[in-house]
Amino acid sequence: MSLTRIALSNPVAVAVGCILLVIFGLISLSRLPIQMTPDIERPSITVSTAWRAAAPAEVESEILEPQEALLRDVPGLERMVATAGQGSGSISLEFKVGTDINRVLIEVINRLNQVQRYPVDASEPTIRVGDEDFAKTIAWFSIRRAPGNQRNIAEFQDFVDQVVKERIERIPGISSATPRGGRPYEIRISFDPFMAANIGVDLSRIGQQLGDNNDVSGGFREMGRRSYTLRFAGRYEVADMQNLVLDWREGNPVYLGDVATVERVMRDRRALITHNAEPTIAMNVVPEPGVNVLEVMSELKAVVAELERTHINPAGLEIKQLYDDTIYITQSIRMVATNLILGMLLAIAVLWWFFRRFRATMMVALAIPLCLLFSFLVLDGANRTLNVISLAGLAFAVGMVLDAAIVVLENIVRRREAGEDIFTAALRGTGQVWGALLASTATTVAIFLPVIFLQDEAGQLFADLAVVISAAIICSLLVAITVLPTAAWRLLGERELKDRHADWWDRGTGVIMQATDGQRRRWAWIGGLTVIPVLIGALLIPPADYLPEGQRNFLFGFLVTPPGLGVETAEAEIVTPINERMRPLLLESGDNGEDGPRIEDMFMGFFGGGIFFGAVAEDPKRFGELLGFVNGYAVRGIPDTFGGANRAPLFIGRGGRSIQVDLQAADFEELLAAGQVGFMALNRALPGANVRPLPGLELAEPELRLIPDDRRIAEAGWTRNQVATALRALGDGTFLGDYFDGDRRLDIVLRREGWTTPEELMSTPLATPRGDIKTLGELARLEQTAGPNQIRRVDRRRTLSLLVTPPSDMPLETALDIISEQVSPQIRAALPADGVITYRGTAEALGETLRNLSGSFLLAVVILYLLISALFRSFRDSVLVLLTLPMATVGGIIGLRLAGLATGQAMDMLTMIGFIILLGLVVNNAILLVHRAREGERDGLGRREAVETAVRQRLRPILMSTTTSLFGMLPLLLMPGAGTEVYRGLAAVIVGGMAVSTLFTLILLPSLLRLREEVRTA
């Protein structure tokens, strides 16, 4: 073979190539970004619009609907989800995988510019590429008052925004930092409606008069030797706003201060956050995609420590990091690296047991570091990251890269044992197995092509695995045909080589040949080893799950609260009781914690729609106890609430591990009734599941609805819009403009304080443009009713979603079957005729991935068949090789079932990739046997002699390569620890499949190869 001959002719060049590979591989390793998992992205754009003090119905009609009408046919759009809440609205646009996001972003901006108008006090829409960043958080910080600081922590929101947030967002690799829990300031004009009515002040004119007072530049004028700037300081300072002249009465001015007070105050309290039962400002930090998370976290901690010393502590505050995603990342990477090293040592030990020669063992083991370093080089060149998936791929590759080296060295040693000189043995021994090695390498690499081209979440996750293993396998072939023959020529020399286990292979060959003697016996083996595995696999295959939950030491939960719940009531009746129940377990409390697992940190927040909470256990091993304590006691029995907590998922994907059941219908009240039926049915059918409705299941948000009297409004000289402006002033306040204080812009709002009952509201006097006084009750009729606290729209139709998180021990496919068979019929019966039920989130992703993986599996089989046919120059012989696949598949299923019994391992999407990888591994042994048997027949041997020779010569390399691969992967299967849930199922499939297929391939293939042996002999 030419490459082997070139390598043997220049050993120094081979050594130099190896040294260069080591140098550049280490450089690439140092450059690779480190993350927990690969970045998983679906092209998406989020449009957010704020409208101060607006109800969800107004946000839907005035903002979302006009935007949806223009965005509905953006090229590549798959789904449009709109949410209208109190004071804001958002639209999430999901696009097909592969969509040019930059082109789509320009299209979205252009279309939004065509919206004819927005309400005057609504902000311009903000556009963000990507979905909600909340789930991508790598760090949570709590900013609390230091001992001795008596100020309200909410007052420090502006300080945190201007000092902490801005400095953190300047760190390279940080995408955003978002403080929550404080209250920004505003300029509030609090008016006395009775005084204004008594004087006859029309409140609708205040905004116009304030808007007419602006700073104006008058240009420049040279006077003498200097040029002066002319400026008219027309904008009122806060202290001077009370001097604004509203009107004149009998020659005397009526000032704003006569009917109102102007002050800089915090906005109304709408939310609260506590850390360890104390009020706090919480801040989450989100990284940019593709960065080295460990480096970013290191820089983040250094910046926070500097801010703490220079700004935070002097301000009377203290900051603490509540959550650090890199802890689990570091533990997981350390775990998989340990498994990788342990697998290398086990594989080398197996090699030594077979060879019993130190030099021969080290020559084969040399393939491991060279192939791993080459994989680092390819990862760096492909702009990939170093994560649990890519490291697991390296660990799997440890055993796989030895196959080619074992076959080559074994053949060289066998020829050397037969008496050939070492140079001839190295050259001819490599050339003799070159064809089989090329076939096995090509087939192994080819089966990864369908995985690389998968566009869903599973494809994005396993692209790194496919790249790593493919690179390692290709490098192993090059090492086997260049480095290994050269090393054998130089290191083995003229040493006498003798196989200490030769009698084992003779006896093993005899047993195999005896077991396959006789036509009837061979057909029995063939039928049993091809049909029975299919039946066993069909019976044992477990239900499918999506992605593993992970073992993060981070609990996160949500409680649905009664509609219209005020923040003060939520604090007194929900937040404080839950905090008191959990306080004894806090490390800060100083309690002994004998009643439950200790809590290192916990936080809780209320934002109108519900309460979210989280906690970190002091001992990660007791996380299950903490989760049981929270769900069974801490949040149980709180009146008018429901919900619970789960372990924070390792993978984000589409909704983590949740099934989103979407209900759509034209009649919203009937939709809510169907949602109530579905909610109850889901809780009955899935005990232990967490079911959360989005939005609520009833129109119970308390609402004071004013019905205008057009005649009386016209008689007063007003319009509906002016009455609406007055109503805003009586509520949260009407927006009059903004004020720049030298650092930032503050809203100026006009509002009345003090009323507490509907009767007081309706009796509020208003001075009209006609000069008379009207109460609000004379201009409008009051109805006390209820409305939605949130409105969801999917593809422009109102939608009610039921978010279902099955119990952790229930596969997602099982939960889906239960929902479709038991729950959906009940919901369907409650829906109107035009009602629709769809499954989204992880349910949608599961179906899509199952279809893609099934197609990839079949495509991989076809690719294998065609490649082997081309390399063997025979369609028949390739069929013989493929007949070993059923045994490998059932072996993988058995291995997965055993792992499930021991660890609860499910057949998730990551595990399913293992069956595709298994295809490329198990055919290698079959290729070796078939290739050698046909080669013997071409050399003139009879069929029995050719098969016996093939078994005798290939039994040792088959057992060596299989055993080293199995022992190299065993640590991934057996060693517990952080991150092992990602690759444990994959390891179980490959280990089980290889073990079973190797054991029975040595019977099946000789039976197939010896068919019609008696006829040929005759």
C-alpha positions, 0 to 999 in steps of 0.5 A, spaced: 500 500 500 502 506 497 501 510 504 504 505 508 510 504 503 511 512 504 511 511 511 516 506 512 521 509 507 521 515 512 520 514 519 522 521 521 517 524 517 512 520 521 514 522 528 514 529 526 507 529 523 505 526 530 509 531 534 505 537 530 499 533 531 500 533 538 502 541 538 496 543 534 491 539 538 493 542 544 493 549 541 486 547 539 484 544 546 486 551 549 482 555 544 475 551 545 469 554 548 467 550 554 459 549 555 455 545 558 451 543 552 451 545 545 447 551 543 440 549 541 437 554 537 430 555 533 430 561 529 425 566 532 424 573 533 420 576 539 417 583 539 415 586 545 411 593 546 409 596 553 403 600 554 403 603 561 397 601 565 393 598 559 388 592 560 390 585 556 384 587 552 386 593 550 393 591 549 390 585 544 386 590 540 390 596 539 397 593 539 397 586 538 392 585 532 395 591 528 402 587 529 399 580 527 396 583 521 402 585 518 407 579 521 402 573 519 405 572 512 413 573 513 417 568 509 419 562 513 414 563 519 412 557 522 408 559 528 406 566 531 404 566 539 402 573 542 401 574 549 397 580 552 398 582 559 397 588 564 401 593 561 405 590 555 404 585 549 409 580 546 409 576 539 414 570 538 415 569 531 418 562 530 421 560 523 423 554 520 430 551 521 435 554 516 431 560 515 436 566 514 435 570 521 438 577 518 434 577 512 427 575 516 429 580 522 430 586 516 423 584 514 420 584 521 422 591 522 420 593 515 413 591 517 412 593 524 414 600 521 408 600 517 403 600 523 399 606 522 399 608 530 400 606 537 397 609 543 400 616 545 403 613 552 405 606 549 413 605 547 416 603 541 416 596 540 423 592 541 425 587 537 430 581 539 433 575 536 431 569 539 426 567 544 425 568 552 432 569 555 430 567 562 431 560 561 438 561 559 441 564 565 448 562 568 447 566 574 443 569 579 445 575 584 441 577 590 442 585 592 440 586 599 440 591 604 447 591 609 446 591 616 444 598 619 441 600 612 434 602 614 432 604 606 427 600 602 431 596 598 426 597 592 429 604 592 435 602 589 432 599 583 435 605 579 442 605 582 442 597 580 440 599 573 445 604 572 451 602 576 451 594 577 447 592 570 451 597 566 458 594 568 456 587 568 453 588 561 460 591 558 463 584 560 465 580 553 460 574 552 455 577 557 448 578 553 444 581 558 443 582 566 436 584 568 435 586 575 428 585 578 424 587 584 425 594 585 421 600 583 423 606 578 422 613 580 417 617 576 414 625 576 407 624 579 402 630 579 397 628 585 391 632 584 385 634 588 379 633 584 375 637 588 379 643 588 380 643 581 373 642 580 372 648 585 376 652 581 374 650 574 380 647 572 380 642 566 384 636 567 385 635 560 389 641 558 395 640 563 398 635 558 398 640 553 400 645 557 406 641 559 408 638 552 408 646 550 414 647 555 420 645 552 428 647 551 429 651 545 435 653 541 436 659 538 442 658 534 449 662 535 451 670 535 457 673 535 458 678 540 465 681 540 470 676 541 466 670 543 460 666 540 454 665 544 449 660 544 442 662 545 437 657 549 430 658 551 430 654 558 422 652 557 422 646 560 420 646 567 424 643 573 421 639 578 421 644 583 418 649 578 412 645 575 407 647 581 408 654 578 405 652 571 399 657 570 393 653 568 388 658 567 386 665 569 381 667 574 379 674 575 386 677 573 389 672 577 393 666 575 391 659 577 397 655 578 398 647 578 400 647 585 393 650 587 390 643 585 396 638 585 403 637 588 409 635 584 414 630 587 419 625 585 416 618 587 417 611 586 412 607 582 406 603 585 409 596 588 406 591 583 411 585 584 416 583 590 422 578 590 425 575 597 431 572 598 432 567 604 425 571 606 428 578 606 426 583 600 431 583 595 433 585 588 434 579 584 438 579 577 439 574 572 445 574 567 445 571 560 451 569 556 452 570 548 451 564 544 458 560 543 462 563 549 466 560 554 462 560 560 467 558 565 471 564 562 465 569 562 463 566 569 470 568 572 470 575 569 463 576 572 465 574 579 471 578 578 467 584 576 462 583 581 467 583 587 470 589 584 463 593 584 462 590 591 468 593 594 467 600 590 460 601 589 455 596 592 458 596 600 459 604 600 451 604 598 449 600 604 448 594 600 451 587 599 450 582 593 450 574 593 450 569 588 445 565 588 446 560 582 452 558 578 451 554 572 458 553 572 458 549 578 454 543 574 458 544 568 465 543 571 462 537 575 460 534 569 466 535 565 470 533 570 466 527 571 466 525 563 474 527 563 475 522 569 471 517 565 475 518 559 481 517 562 479 511 566 476 508 559 483 509 556 486 505 562 481 499 561 482 499 554 490 499 555 489 493 560 485 489 555 490 490 550 496 488 554 492 482 557 491 480 549 498 481 547 502 480 553 508 485 550 509 492 553 511 495 546 506 492 542 501 495 547 503 502 547 504 502 540 496 500 539 495 505 545 498 511 541 492 511 537 488 514 543 492 521 544 493 522 537 486 521 535 483 525 541 488 531 539 486 530 532 478 531 534 480 537 538 483 540 532 477 538 527 472 541 533 476 548 533 476 548 525 468 547 525 467 552 531 464 547 535 465 547 543 467 543 548 461 540 552 458 534 555 456 531 548 463 532 545 467 530 551 462 523 551 463 522 544 471 522 545 470 517 551 466 513 546 471 514 541 477 511 546 475 504 544 473 505 537 479 508 535 483 502 537 479 497 532 484 499 526 490 499 530 488 492 533 487 489 526 493 492 523 498 490 529 495 483 530 496 481 522 503 484 523 504 480 529 501 474 526 505 474 519 511 475 524 510 469 528 509 465 521 516 467 520 516 473 515 521 479 517 519 485 520 519 490 514 515 485 510 510 483 515 509 490 516 508 492 509 504 486 507 500 485 514 497 492 513 496 491 506 492 485 507 487 488 511 487 495 508 480 493 504 476 491 510 479 497 514 477 502 509 470 499 509 469 499 516 471 506 517 467 508 511 461 505 514 462 508 521 463 515 518 457 514 513 452 513 518 453 519 522 451 523 515 444 523 517 445 525 524 449 531 522 444 533 517 438 533 522 435 540 523 431 539 530 434 539 537 437 532 537 441 533 530 443 540 533 445 536 540 449 530 536 452 534 531 458 535 536 458 527 537 458 526 530 464 530 528 468 528 534 467 520 533 468 521 525 474 525 526 477 520 531 475 514 526 478 517 520 484 519 524 485 512 527 485 509 520 491 514 518 494 512 524 493 504 523 496 504 516 502 509 517 504 510 524 503 503 527 507 499 521 513 504 522 513 503 529 512 496 529 518 496 524 522 500 529 520 497 535 518 490 534 525 488 530 527 481 530 524 479 537 521 473 537 513 473 537 509 468 540 501 468 541 500 465 548 493 464 547 494 461 540 490 454 543 484 459 545 483 461 538 484 454 536 479 451 541 474 457 539 474 456 532 473 449 533 467 450 537 464 455 532 465 450 526 462 444 530 456 449 532 455 450 524 456 443 521 450 441 517 445 444 513 439 444 518 443 446 524 445 452 520 438 454 518 436 453 525 442 458 527 440 463 521 432 463 523 433 464 530 438 469 530 435 474 525 427 472 527 427 472 534 431 478 536 426 482 532 420 479 536 424 480 543 426 487 541 418 489 539 416 486 546 422 490 550 423 496 547 421 502 552 417 508 551 420 514 548 422 520 552 425 527 550 431 529 553 434 527 560 432 532 566 439 532 568 441 532 576 442 540 577 442 542 584 436 547 583 429 547 584 424 551 580 417 552 581 410 556 580 404 557 583 398 560 580 394 565 584 387 568 584 386 573 579 386 580 581 391 578 587 394 585 590 401 585 592 400 586 599 395 580 600 400 576 596 406 577 601 401 577 607 397 570 605 402 566 600 409 569 600 410 570 608 407 563 610 411 559 605 418 563 607 416 561 614 415 554 613 422 554 609 426 558 614 428 553 619 431 549 613 436 555 611 443 555 613 442 563 615 437 561 620 442 557 624 437 552 626 440 545 626 436 542 620 434 536 623 427 536 620 429 536 613 435 537 608 438 544 609 437 550 604 443 554 602 439 559 598 432 560 596 428 566 593 421 567 591 417 572 587 410 575 585 409 578 579 401 579 578 400 572 574 403 568 580 409 566 584 415 563 582 420 560 587 427 557 587 432 553 592 439 550 592 440 544 597 446 545 601 447 537 599 446 535 592 445 528 594 439 530 598 435 534 593 430 529 592 428 530 600 428 538 598 423 537 592 419 532 596 419 537 602 417 543 598 411 540 594 409 536 600 409 541 605 412 548 604 407 550 598 401 545 600 395 548 603 396 555 601 388 557 600 386 559 592 393 556 589 395 550 586 402 548 582 409 545 584 416 545 583 421 541 579 428 540 578 430 545 573 431 542 566 438 541 563 436 542 556 431 548 554 429 546 548 421 547 546 418 547 553 423 543 557 420 536 559 413 539 558 407 538 554 403 544 552 396 542 550 393 548 546 385 549 546 382 554 540 375 556 539 372 562 537 367 563 543 372 564 549 367 562 554 366 555 551 374 555 551 375 556 558 369 551 560 373 546 556 380 548 559 377 547 566 374 540 564 381 538 561 385 541 567 381 536 572 382 530 567 389 531 566 390 531 574 386 525 574 389 521 569 396 523 571 397 523 578 403 527 580 404 531 574 404 539 574 399 542 570 399 549 569 393 553 565 396 559 561 392 564 562 387 562 568 381 558 567 376 563 568 374 570 567 376 572 574 380 578 574 376 584 577 374 589 573 370 596 574 368 597 567 365 604 565 360 604 559 360 611 556 354 616 556 355 619 549 350 624 550 352 627 556 359 627 554 357 631 548 353 636 552 359 637 557 364 639 551 368 632 551 369 626 547 370 619 549 378 620 548 378 626 553 373 622 558 378 616 557 384 620 559 380 623 565 379 616 567 387 614 567 388 620 571 383 617 576 387 610 576 394 609 575 395 616 572 395 619 565 402 619 561 403 627 560 410 626 557 417 625 560 422 629 564 430 629 563 434 630 570 441 629 567 442 622 568 435 619 565 428 620 563 422 619 568 415 619 566 411 625 568 404 622 570 397 625 573 393 622 577 388 622 583 390 619 590 386 617 595 379 613 593 378 606 595 371 604 593 367 604 586 362 609 589 368 614 591 371 613 584 364 615 580 363 621 585 369 624 583 367 631 580 370 634 573 370 641 571 368 641 563 370 645 558 363 648 558 365 651 565 360 646 569 361 641 574 360 633 572 361 627 576 364 621 573 358 617 574 354 622 570 358 621 564 359 613 564 355 607 567 359 603 572 359 595 571 363 591 576 365 585 572 371 580 571 376 580 565 382 576 563 388 577 566 392 575 560 390 573 553 394 568 549 393 568 541 397 562 537 396 564 529 391 570 531 386 565 534 385 566 542 388 560 545 388 557 552 394 552 554 395 547 559 402 546 561 403 539 563 410 536 566 409 529 567 412 525 573 420 524 573 419 517 572 414 517 567 416 517 559 414 523 555 411 518 550 407 514 555 404 521 558 402 523 551 399 516 550 395 517 556 393 524 554 391 523 547 387 516 549 384 519 556 384 526 556 383 529 549 376 525 548 373 529 554 376 536 552 373 534 545 366 533 548 367 540 552 369 544 546 365 547 541 364 545 533 370 549 531 374 547 537 381 545 535 386 541 540 394 541 538 400 539 542 406 543 542 412 544 546 416 538 548 410 534 545 411 537 538 419 536 538 418 529 540 414 527 534 418 531 530 424 528 532 422 521 532 420 521 525 427 524 523 430 519 527 426 513 524 428 516 517 435 517 519 436 510 522 433 507 515 437 512 511 443 509 515 442 502 513 441 504 506 448 507 506 451 501 509 448 497 504 450 501 498 457 502 501 459 495 503 456 492 496 461 497 493 467 495 497 465 488 497 463 488 489 457 484 491 450 485 493 449 479 496 455 479 501 453 486 504 446 482 505 450 478 510 453 483 514 446 487 515 443 481 517 447 482 524 444 488 525 437 485 529 442 482 534 445 489 535 439 492 536 436 487 541 442 487 545 442 495 545 434 494 548 436 489 553 442 494 555 438 500 556 432 495 560 438 493 565 440 500 565 433 502 566 432 497 572 438 500 575 438 507 574 431 509 572 434 510 565 429 512 559 430 511 552 430 519 550 433 522 544 440 522 546 439 514 547 436 513 540 442 516 537 446 510 540 442 505 535 444 509 529 452 509 532 451 502 533 450 500 526 457 503 524 460 499 530 457 492 529 458 491 522 466 492 523 466 485 525 462 482 520 466 486 515 472 482 517 470 475 517 466 476 510 472 480 507 477 474 509 473 468 507 471 471 500 479 472 500 480 465 502 475 463 496 479 467 491 486 464 493 483 457 491 480 454 498 474 451 499 468 454 502 469 450 509 477 451 509 476 459 507 471 460 513 475 456 518 481 460 516 477 467 516 474 465 523 481 463 526 485 469 523 480 474 525 477 471 532 483 474 536 482 481 533 475 481 533 475 479 541 480 484 542 477 490 538 470 488 542 473 488 549 477 494 548 471 498 546 466 495 551 471 496 557 473 503 554 465 505 554 464 501 561 465 507 565 460 512 562 455 506 563 457 505 570 460 511 574 455 515 577 456 523 577 454 530 574 452 529 567 452 522 566 444 522 565 446 525 558 450 519 556 449 513 560 443 511 556 447 512 550 453 507 553 448 502 555 445 501 548 452 501 545 455 496 550 449 492 550 449 492 542 456 490 541 456 485 547 450 481 544 452 482 536 459 480 537 457 473 541 452 471 536 455 474 530 461 469 531 455 463 530 451 467 525 456 469 519 459 462 519 452 459 518 451 464 512 458 463 509 457 456 509 450 455 506 451 450 500 457 448 503 456 441 501 453 443 494 460 446 493 464 441 495 460 436 491 
